[in-house]
Amino acid sequence: MAFDGCAMRKIIHCDCDCFYAAVEVRDDPSLASLPIAVGGNRERRGVVATCNYRAREFGVRSAMPTGQALKLCPDLVVLPTAMAKYREAALAIRSIFLRYTDRVEPLSLDEAFLDVSDSELHRGSATLLASEIRQVIEAEVGVTASAGIAPNKFLAKIASDINKPNGQFVITPDRVDEFIKTLPVTRIFGVGEVTKKKLQRIGIETCADLQRLELTELARDFGSFGARLHALCRGIDEREVNANSRRKSLSVERTFSSDLADCAACMRRIPELLSELQVRLQRIDDDYWVTKQFIKIKFNDFSSTTLERSLGRELSLQSYQELLLEAWQRGARPVRLIGLGVRFIDNRDGQTGAQMALFPP
């Protein structure tokens, strides 16, 4: 059996279904049968924060410009974000998790890892525990959640997507080998479009294919990421659920299949990346205060540079364009990767800072 090290752990990854949209439907049941999205106004170049499954049938997705979403689905009901309401629901969900274990690692407002290895409830059955947690969330908060149950965080997170919405999937230790072999390598976190194509060129489509490569080969071709590929394609992930885990930063990045020739080509990619960053930031707890913004560029010779500055009045497209121009001039050559991000302080630690308006109204 390839899986070892954490075979005795019982990890649940719990993830609410279309969280913001679900809260809106909870409060207005007349929306239940309609395609709905929560996000910004089309006239103000807003983006979709989340949408329900009915909207997804039309191709609407998170981080999509609202105008584009309405073209795909003219009957889409677009609702403004109501963060106070979503955070209240998230706190209620968090309190439910803590009834079952104190080892809870939040990933965003509406999802978390739970380590229930030592729980004696339901005779130690993590599957029955996950089912009960989901039932309590629906009964007390009025939204549904899906769950994945597995011996580690990597597998639990993958499992939570399999029976969405309002379902769960379990991967027991004795099924890890069977499950992982058919898993597409694209399900491994960090395998983006460029890495996928690089793997496809050598005939790698599934984790079973990837298992044929030696660690030395992966390290040669993928650097430090090679060791992680070697472990994850075997279902090995020894990270603990960290109840004290707090973010220091948040970023989105894109590796391009074809290098961006010049600064103007890079500029055209910034709005899409910023939209994705905006959506991810909306899911962060109020305890995090954004203090800095940064941009990362990797050039076609694999040299890279990162430039950051203290946040001004708001996190705007113009501010990132200014950072990009300055950062690009450090290399002035084609670009293979761009990343946008922010740095936080944790207000729970009593640090000095100010919560700012992240985006224009």
Long-range contacts (C-beta under 8 A, 24 or more apart in sequence): 1-173, 1-174, 1-176, 1-177, 2-176, 2-177, 2-180, 2-211, 2-234, 2-235, 2-236, 3-151, 3-173, 3-176, 3-177, 3-180, 3-234, 3-235, 3-236, 4-236, 5-236, 5-238, 6-151, 6-152, 6-236, 6-237, 6-238, 7-151, 7-173, 8-117, 8-151, 9-115, 9-117, 9-151, 9-152, 10-115, 10-116, 10-117, 10-119, 10-124, 10-126, 10-149, 10-151, 11-113, 11-114, 11-115, 11-116, 11-117, 11-126, 11-149, 11-150, 11-151, 11-152, 11-153, 11-155, 11-156, 11-241, 12-113, 12-114, 12-116, 12-126, 12-129, 12-130, 12-133, 12-147, 12-148, 12-149, 12-156, 13-111, 13-112, 13-113, 13-114, 13-147, 13-148, 13-150, 13-153, 13-156, 13-157, 13-159, 13-160, 14-97, 14-111, 14-112, 14-114, 14-130, 14-133, 14-134, 14-137, 14-145, 14-146, 14-147, 14-160, 15-110, 15-111, 15-145, 15-146, 15-147, 15-160, 15-161, 15-164, 16-93, 16-110, 16-111, 16-137, 16-143, 16-144, 16-145, 16-146, 17-53, 17-143, 17-144, 17-145, 17-146, 17-164, 17-165, 17-166, 18-50, 18-51, 18-52, 18-53, 18-165, 19-50, 19-86, 19-89, 19-90, 19-109, 19-110, 19-143, 20-49, 20-50, 20-81, 20-86, 21-50, 21-51, 21-52, 21-55, 21-79, 22-52, 22-143, 22-144, 23-82, 23-85, 23-86, 23-89, 23-142, 23-143, 24-79, 24-82, 25-52, 26-141, 26-142, 26-143, 27-85, 31-77, 34-75, 34-77, 35-60, 35-73, 35-75, 35-76, 35-77, 36-76, 36-77, 36-78, 36-79, 37-66, 37-69, 37-76, 37-77, 37-78, 37-79, 38-78, 38-79, 38-80, 38-81, 39-66, 39-69, 39-78, 39-79, 39-80, 39-81, 40-66, 40-80, 40-81, 40-359, 41-66, 41-78, 41-80, 42-66, 42-67, 42-70, 42-78, 44-360, 44-361, 47-275, 47-278, 47-279, 48-78, 48-279, 49-81, 49-279, 49-282, 50-279, 51-76, 53-165, 62-279, 63-272, 63-275, 63-276, 63-278, 63-279, 64-275, 65-275, 81-282, 83-282, 86-110, 87-285, 87-286, 89-141, 89-142, 89-143, 92-140, 92-141, 93-137, 93-141, 93-145, 96-133, 96-136, 96-137, 96-140, 96-141, 97-133, 99-136, 100-129, 100-133, 102-243, 103-241, 103-243, 104-241, 104-243, 105-241, 105-242, 105-243, 105-245, 106-285, 108-280, 108-283, 108-284, 109-283, 109-284, 109-285, 110-145, 110-283, 111-160, 113-153, 113-156, 113-157, 113-241, 114-241, 115-240, 115-241, 126-170, 127-168, 127-170, 130-168, 130-170, 131-168, 134-166, 134-168, 138-166, 150-176, 151-176, 152-235, 152-236, 152-237, 152-238, 152-239, 153-237, 153-239, 153-241, 154-189, 154-232, 154-235, 154-237, 154-239, 155-179, 155-180, 155-235, 155-237, 158-183, 158-187, 176-235, 177-235, 179-235, 180-207, 180-208, 180-233, 180-234, 180-235, 181-206, 181-207, 181-208, 181-211, 182-206, 182-207, 182-208, 183-207, 185-209, 185-210, 185-229, 185-233, 188-229, 188-232, 188-233, 189-232, 190-225, 190-228, 191-229, 192-254, 192-255, 193-255, 193-257, 194-255, 194-256, 194-257, 194-336, 195-222, 195-225, 195-255, 197-257, 207-232, 207-233, 207-234, 207-235, 246-346, 246-348, 247-284, 247-288, 247-344, 247-346, 248-343, 248-344, 249-294, 249-341, 249-342, 249-343, 249-344, 250-277, 250-280, 250-281, 250-284, 250-341, 250-342, 250-344, 251-277, 251-294, 251-296, 251-339, 251-340, 251-341, 251-342, 252-276, 252-277, 252-280, 252-339, 252-340, 252-341, 253-296, 253-337, 253-338, 253-339, 253-340, 253-341, 254-337, 254-338, 254-339, 255-298, 255-336, 255-337, 256-335, 256-336, 256-337, 256-338, 259-300, 259-334, 259-335, 259-336, 260-334, 260-335, 260-336, 260-338, 261-334, 262-334, 263-324, 263-325, 263-328, 263-329, 265-335, 266-297, 266-324, 266-328, 266-335, 266-338, 267-321, 267-324, 267-325, 269-338, 270-317, 270-320, 270-321, 270-324, 270-338, 270-340, 271-317, 273-338, 273-339, 273-340, 274-315, 274-317, 274-320, 274-340, 277-315, 277-340, 277-341, 277-342, 278-315, 278-358, 278-359, 281-315, 281-342, 281-358, 284-344, 286-347, 286-355, 287-346, 287-347, 287-348, 288-344, 288-345, 288-346, 288-347, 289-344, 289-345, 289-346, 289-347, 289-351, 289-353, 289-354, 289-355, 289-356, 290-315, 290-342, 290-343, 290-344, 290-355, 290-356, 290-358, 291-343, 291-344, 291-345, 291-353, 292-342, 292-343, 293-319, 293-320, 293-323, 293-340, 293-341, 293-342, 293-343, 294-323, 294-340, 294-341, 294-342, 294-343, 295-320, 295-323, 295-324, 295-327, 295-338, 295-339, 295-340, 295-341, 296-327, 296-337, 296-338, 296-339, 296-340, 296-341, 297-324, 297-327, 297-328, 297-330, 297-331, 297-335, 297-337, 297-338, 297-339, 298-335, 298-336, 298-337, 298-338, 299-331, 299-333, 299-334, 299-335, 299-336, 300-333, 300-334, 300-335, 300-336, 301-331, 301-333, 302-336, 303-331, 304-337, 305-330, 305-331, 308-343, 311-342, 311-356, 313-356, 313-357, 314-356, 314-357, 314-358, 314-359, 314-360, 315-342, 315-356, 315-358, 315-359, 316-359, 316-360
